Amino acid sequence: MNKRIYQGEEHKGKYVIQDHYKKLQRIEKDIHDITSSYKYLNERLEEINSLQSDVLHYIEFAQLDVQRGYKAYKRLREVQLERRMIKDELEVCKLAYETVKNLEFMLPNLSKTISKIKKNENTKSNRAYYVRNKKENTFTDFDEMLALYNSKINERVVIL
């Protein structure tokens, strides 16, 4: 029967590990967010460009009285304002995406590293010491083991 002696207090390094773990998770999430935002904004710009084209064709080919012409103008203005907002946001997002797209190939390795850190953290939290000396494996607490260990050290010391 092996006796297990657990670490008395939390290892302070655990907090450093968790900090790195959270930072890597945040990096991974940020890369995904920037990439998905860039793709979404491009898709949205295509949709709004199609809508703009539809409104312009409606104005071009329909016989519009003053009231319908004003409604078409208001709709075109709304589409143009939304298009401008998307393009402005896309301009900034593109700068971030240009930087991040070169890091996308690292995502699989980043995910593996995050998994390894989590596994390492779990392993360390379950760590225990198993007594190696099976014959004298009769003590019940750490103080008893320490006393035994100290007595063995004293036996080995030769006084001249």
N, C-alpha and C positions, 0 to 999 in steps of 0.2 A: 504494500500500500504506500503510495507516494503522498507525502504531505506537501501542500502548496502554501507558499508564503507570498502574499500579495504586496504590491507596493503600497505603502502607507498613505501617501497623498498623491494627488494628481500631478503628473509630470508636467512641468511648466512648458516644455516643448510642444505639447499638444496644442496650445493656443497659437503658436507660430504655424504649426501644420494647418490648423483650421483657417488661419489667416491666408496662407498661400492657396489653400483649397478654394476659399471664397473668391480670391482675386482671379484665379484661373477660371472659375465658373463665370465670373463677371466678364472676363475677356471673351470667353466663348459666346456668352449671351450677346454681348455688344457686337461681335462680328456678325452673328446671325441677324440681329436687329438692323444693323446698317445695310446688310445685303438685302434683306427682305423689304426694307423701306425703299431702297433704290429701285428694286423690281416693281414694287407696288406703285410708286410714283410714275415710273415709265408707263405702266399699264394704264394708270389713271389719265396720264397725258394723252395717250392714244385714244382713249374713250372720249375725252373732252374735245380732242381735235376732230373726231368723227361727228360729235354733236355740233360743233361749230360749223362744220361743212354742211350738215343737214339744215341748220338754221339759215345759213347763207343761200343754199339752194332754194329753200322755201321762199326767202325774200326775192330771189331772182325770178322764180317761175310762177309764183302765185300773184293773182290780181288782188292787191291789198288796198282797202280803204284806209282812212286815217286811223281809225281805232285799231284795226288789225295790224297796220304798219307800226303803230306805237308799241303794241304788245310784242311784235317780232323784234323791234329795236330793244325793248327791255330784256327780252330773253337773250338776245345776242350779247348785250352788255353783261348780264349775269354770267354767261358762259365765258366771256372774255376775262372777267374779273377772277373767276375760279381758275381759269387757265393760267393767268398771271401768278396767282398764289402757288399753284402746283409747280410752275417753272422756277419761281424763286426758291421754293423749298428744294426742288430737284437740283438746282445749281449748288447749293450748300451740301446736300446729301452726296452729290457726285464727287465732290472733293474728298469726303470721308470714304466713299466707296472705292475710289481710285487707290487709296492707301490700303484699305482692308482687303481688296480683292486679291492682292498678292499674298495675304495671310490665310486665305481660305483653304489652301492646300494643307495647312497645318492643323486644321480642325480635327481630323481623325486622330492625329498624334496628341493633340490637346485633350481630346476626350479620353484617350487611353491614359494619359498622365493623371487626369482628374480621378479616374477609376483606381489607378494604382495608389494615389495619395489616400483615397478613402479606404481602400483595403489595408494600407499600411497603418492608418489611424485606428481602424478596427482591431487589427492584430496587436497593436501596442496597448490598446485598452484592455485586452484579455491576457496580457502577459503575466506570467507567474514564475516563481522559482521552484524547481523540484529538487528536493534534497538528494544528494548523490550518494551519501553514505547510508546504505540500506540497513546495516547492522544497528546503527545508533539512531534510527528513525523513530524514536519513541516520544520525543518532546511534543508539547501541545501548543506552544506559542513561540514567538520570535525571541523573547528574552531568554528562554531556555536554550534555544539553538545558539544564540550569541554567547551564552555562558560556556556551552560545550566547545564552541569554536575558539574562544579565548583560552580555555584550558589546554586545548591542543596546541595552540601557538606557544604557550608557556612551557609545555613539555619539550618543544623543539629547540628552545633557546638554551644554549650551553653557556654557563657562566664560567669564566676562566679565573 
